[in-house]
Amino acid sequence: MANGRGWGQDATLAPGWQRVGQAAWNAAAAPETWAPAVGALAFQIGRADRNLAEWAARETPVFGSQETANFMSDVLRDTSGLIWVTSAVGAPSGDTAEDWWIAKAKGFAVQAGEGAFVRQTVGFLKKSVDRQRPNGGTWSFPSLHATATSSNSTLASRNIETLQWTSGATKAAQWSLGGLTALTAWSRLEAHQHYPSDVLAGIAIGHFLAVFFNDAFLGLDEGIQVVVEASRKTAFAGLRFTF
C-alpha cells in the first residue's frame, strides 16, 4: 500500500469519521465519478437518451446483433470480476503465511462487502425509480452490469497499484480496465437493455462506492488529508500531506 503496509493489513470496520470523510471526498472528486454522472444528466436533454439507445440497438456497430451484445455483456462483467479477484490475490499482503492469510481475509472482506453493497444499492434504485427499459422491460435505471464492472475495475485498479509494476505497465492496465467498463456499458445499449443515462449512472455509482470502501476501510492513498481535531476548549483544522 502507499503507506508501506501490506494489502489488507490495516482493514478495519471502524475507520473513524476523518477517514470516512476523506474517502467520500476522494470518491466524489474523481473524474471517473463525476464525469459519467454529468453525462447521464446531459442525456436528459431532448431525446438524446432515447435516440442513442435506439440507434445502438438498431445498428449494433460493435457486437453485430442484440443477442451477441447481451451475451457479451455477461462475459465482460464476469471478466472484470475475475480480474478483481486475481489482483486481490496477487497484491502483497505479508511476509509470513499467517500474516498473508489474515491480511487477505480482511482485504477480501472489505472489497467483497463493497460488491454486496453495490448490488443492494442498485436493486434499491431500480425498484425506486422503476424506469422502463428500451425493450419494454422494467427496472432500467441504473444498469447493474455497468455498475458491477465499474466497481470491479476500480478495485482491481487500486490493487494493481500495490504490485510495484512500472508506471507504464500500471497505466496500461488501468486504461484497459477503463476500456472494459466502457465496452460493458456499450454492450447494454446494443442489447437494447438500457439507455445511455442508465449505464453512465452505473459507472459513476460503481466507481464512487469502490473508491469509498477501499479508502475508508482498506486504507487511504498518498495525498492530502483534511485534519479536524477538537477538544473541550480548542479546535484545529488543517491539511496533512503524506509522501
C-alpha positions as CSV (number, residue, x, y, z in Angstrom):
1,M,0.0,0.0,0.0
2,A,1.0,3.7,-0.3
3,N,1.8,3.7,3.4
4,G,4.2,0.8,3.2
5,R,1.9,-1.7,4.8
6,G,0.6,-4.9,3.1
7,W,-2.7,-5.1,1.3
8,G,-5.5,-5.8,3.8
9,Q,-3.3,-5.5,6.9
10,D,-5.0,-2.3,8.0
11,A,-8.5,-3.2,7.1
12,T,-11.0,-2.0,9.7
13,L,-14.7,-1.7,10.4
14,A,-14.1,1.4,12.5
15,P,-12.1,3.8,10.3
16,G,-13.2,7.0,12.1
17,W,-15.1,10.0,10.7
18,Q,-11.9,11.7,9.4
19,R,-11.0,8.8,7.2
20,V,-14.7,8.3,6.1
21,G,-14.9,11.9,5.1
22,Q,-11.7,11.8,3.2
23,A,-12.8,8.6,1.4
24,A,-16.1,10.2,0.4
25,W,-14.2,13.3,-0.9
26,N,-11.8,11.1,-2.9
27,A,-14.7,9.1,-4.4
28,A,-16.8,12.2,-5.3
29,A,-13.9,14.2,-6.7
30,A,-12.6,11.5,-9.0
31,P,-13.3,12.3,-12.7
32,E,-14.5,8.7,-13.1
33,T,-17.3,9.5,-10.8
34,W,-18.5,13.0,-11.7
35,A,-17.8,12.9,-15.4
36,P,-20.3,10.0,-16.2
37,A,-22.7,11.4,-13.7
38,V,-22.7,14.7,-15.6
39,G,-23.0,12.8,-18.8
40,A,-26.1,10.9,-17.5
41,L,-27.7,14.3,-16.8
42,A,-26.8,15.7,-20.2
43,F,-28.5,12.8,-21.9
44,Q,-31.8,14.0,-20.4
45,I,-31.8,17.0,-22.8
46,G,-34.4,16.4,-25.5
47,R,-34.5,12.9,-26.9
48,A,-30.7,12.3,-26.7
49,D,-31.1,9.4,-24.3
50,R,-33.7,7.6,-26.4
51,N,-32.2,8.4,-29.8
52,L,-28.7,6.9,-29.0
53,A,-30.3,3.8,-27.3
54,E,-32.4,3.2,-30.4
55,W,-29.5,3.8,-32.8
56,A,-27.2,1.5,-30.9
57,A,-29.8,-1.3,-30.7
58,R,-30.7,-1.0,-34.4
59,E,-27.2,-0.7,-35.9
60,T,-25.2,-2.8,-33.3
61,P,-21.9,-1.5,-34.8
62,V,-19.6,-3.3,-32.3
63,F,-21.3,-6.6,-31.5
64,G,-23.3,-7.2,-34.6
65,S,-26.6,-8.3,-33.0
66,Q,-28.6,-7.6,-29.9
67,E,-28.2,-11.3,-28.9
68,T,-24.4,-11.2,-29.1
69,A,-24.3,-7.9,-27.2
70,N,-26.5,-9.3,-24.4
71,F,-24.3,-12.4,-24.2
72,M,-21.0,-10.4,-24.2
73,S,-22.2,-8.1,-21.5
74,D,-22.3,-11.0,-19.1
75,V,-18.9,-12.2,-20.3
76,L,-17.4,-8.7,-19.9
77,R,-18.9,-8.3,-16.4
78,D,-17.7,-11.7,-15.3
79,T,-14.2,-11.0,-16.7
80,S,-14.0,-7.8,-14.6
81,G,-14.8,-9.8,-11.5
82,L,-12.1,-12.4,-12.4
83,I,-9.6,-9.6,-12.9
84,W,-10.5,-8.1,-9.5
85,V,-10.1,-11.5,-7.7
86,T,-6.7,-12.1,-9.4
87,S,-5.5,-8.6,-8.5
88,A,-6.5,-9.0,-4.8
89,V,-4.8,-12.4,-4.6
90,G,-1.6,-11.0,-6.2
91,A,-1.4,-7.9,-4.0
92,P,1.4,-8.2,-1.4
93,S,-0.1,-8.9,2.0
94,G,2.6,-10.1,4.4
95,D,5.9,-11.7,4.8
96,T,4.7,-14.9,6.6
97,A,2.0,-17.3,5.6
98,E,-0.1,-16.4,8.7
99,D,0.2,-12.7,8.1
100,W,-0.7,-13.3,4.4
101,W,-3.8,-15.2,5.1
102,I,-5.1,-12.8,7.8
103,A,-4.5,-9.8,5.6
104,K,-6.1,-11.5,2.6
105,A,-9.2,-12.4,4.6
106,K,-9.5,-8.8,5.9
107,G,-8.9,-7.3,2.5
108,F,-11.4,-9.6,0.7
109,A,-14.0,-8.9,3.4
110,V,-13.8,-5.2,2.6
111,Q,-13.9,-5.4,-1.2
112,A,-16.4,-8.3,-1.3
113,G,-18.5,-6.3,1.1
114,E,-18.4,-3.4,-1.3
115,G,-19.6,-5.7,-4.1
116,A,-22.6,-6.8,-2.0
117,F,-23.4,-3.2,-1.1
118,V,-23.3,-2.3,-4.8
119,R,-25.9,-5.0,-5.6
120,Q,-28.2,-3.9,-2.8
121,T,-27.9,-0.2,-3.8
122,V,-28.6,-0.9,-7.5
123,G,-31.5,-3.1,-6.5
124,F,-33.0,-0.4,-4.3
125,L,-32.6,2.2,-7.1
126,K,-34.1,0.0,-9.7
127,K,-37.2,-0.6,-7.7
128,S,-37.5,3.0,-6.5
129,V,-37.1,4.6,-10.0
130,D,-38.8,1.8,-11.9
131,R,-37.8,3.1,-15.3
132,Q,-39.0,1.2,-18.3
133,R,-36.2,-0.4,-20.4
134,P,-35.9,0.5,-24.2
135,N,-37.2,-3.0,-25.0
136,G,-40.2,-2.6,-22.8
137,G,-38.9,-4.3,-19.7
138,T,-38.7,-2.8,-16.2
139,W,-36.1,-1.7,-13.8
140,S,-33.8,0.0,-16.3
141,F,-32.1,2.6,-14.0
142,P,-29.3,2.1,-13.2
143,S,-27.5,-0.7,-15.2
144,L,-26.2,-3.4,-12.8
145,H,-23.8,-4.6,-15.5
146,A,-22.2,-1.2,-15.8
147,T,-22.2,-0.6,-12.0
148,A,-20.6,-4.0,-11.2
149,T,-18.0,-3.8,-14.0
150,S,-17.1,-0.2,-12.9
151,S,-16.8,-1.4,-9.3
152,N,-14.7,-4.4,-10.1
153,S,-12.4,-2.4,-12.5
154,T,-11.9,0.3,-9.9
155,L,-11.0,-2.1,-7.1
156,A,-8.7,-4.0,-9.5
157,S,-7.0,-0.8,-10.5
158,R,-6.3,0.1,-6.9
159,N,-5.0,-3.4,-6.2
160,I,-2.7,-3.2,-9.2
161,E,-1.1,-0.1,-7.8
162,T,0.4,-2.2,-5.0
163,L,2.1,-4.6,-7.3
164,Q,5.1,-2.3,-8.0
165,W,4.9,-2.6,-11.7
166,T,6.5,0.0,-13.9
167,S,4.5,3.2,-14.3
168,G,3.8,2.4,-17.9
169,A,2.5,-1.1,-17.2
170,T,0.3,0.1,-14.3
171,K,-1.2,2.9,-16.5
172,A,-1.8,0.4,-19.4
173,A,-3.6,-2.0,-17.1
174,Q,-5.7,0.8,-15.6
175,W,-6.6,2.1,-19.1
176,S,-7.5,-1.4,-20.2
177,L,-9.8,-1.7,-17.2
178,G,-11.5,1.6,-18.1
179,G,-12.0,0.3,-21.6
180,L,-13.5,-2.9,-20.2
181,T,-16.0,-0.9,-18.3
182,A,-16.9,1.3,-21.3
183,L,-17.3,-1.8,-23.5
184,T,-19.6,-3.4,-21.0
185,A,-21.7,-0.3,-20.8
186,W,-21.9,0.0,-24.6
187,S,-23.0,-3.7,-24.9
188,R,-26.0,-2.9,-22.8
189,L,-27.1,-0.3,-25.3
190,E,-26.7,-2.6,-28.3
191,A,-28.5,-5.3,-26.4
192,H,-31.5,-2.9,-26.2
193,Q,-31.5,-3.3,-22.4
194,H,-30.6,0.2,-21.2
195,Y,-30.4,3.9,-22.1
196,P,-27.1,5.8,-22.1
197,S,-28.0,7.6,-18.8
198,D,-28.6,4.1,-17.2
199,V,-25.1,2.9,-17.9
200,L,-23.4,6.3,-17.2
201,A,-25.0,6.5,-13.8
202,G,-24.0,2.9,-13.2
203,I,-20.4,3.7,-14.0
204,A,-20.5,6.7,-11.6
205,I,-22.1,4.7,-8.8
206,G,-19.7,1.8,-9.2
207,H,-16.6,3.9,-9.1
208,F,-17.8,6.0,-6.2
209,L,-18.6,3.1,-4.0
210,A,-15.4,1.2,-4.9
211,V,-13.2,4.2,-4.0
212,F,-15.1,5.0,-0.9
213,F,-15.0,1.4,0.5
214,N,-11.3,1.0,-0.5
215,D,-10.1,4.3,1.1
216,A,-12.4,4.2,4.1
217,F,-12.0,0.5,5.2
218,L,-8.8,-0.7,3.5
219,G,-6.5,2.3,3.6
220,L,-6.1,5.8,2.2
221,D,-3.7,6.5,-0.7
222,E,-1.0,9.1,-0.7
223,G,-2.1,12.7,-1.0
224,I,-3.8,15.4,1.0
225,Q,-6.0,14.7,4.0
226,V,-8.3,17.0,5.8
227,V,-7.5,17.1,9.6
228,V,-10.0,18.2,12.1
229,E,-9.1,17.9,15.8
230,A,-11.2,19.3,18.7
231,S,-11.1,19.3,22.5
232,R,-13.3,21.0,25.1
233,K,-11.6,24.3,24.8
234,T,-9.9,24.4,21.4
235,A,-10.3,23.2,17.8
236,F,-7.9,22.8,14.9
237,A,-8.4,22.3,11.2
238,G,-5.8,21.9,8.6
239,L,-4.3,19.8,5.8
240,R,-2.0,16.8,6.2
241,F,0.3,16.0,3.4
242,T,1.6,12.4,3.1
243,F,4.5,11.4,0.8
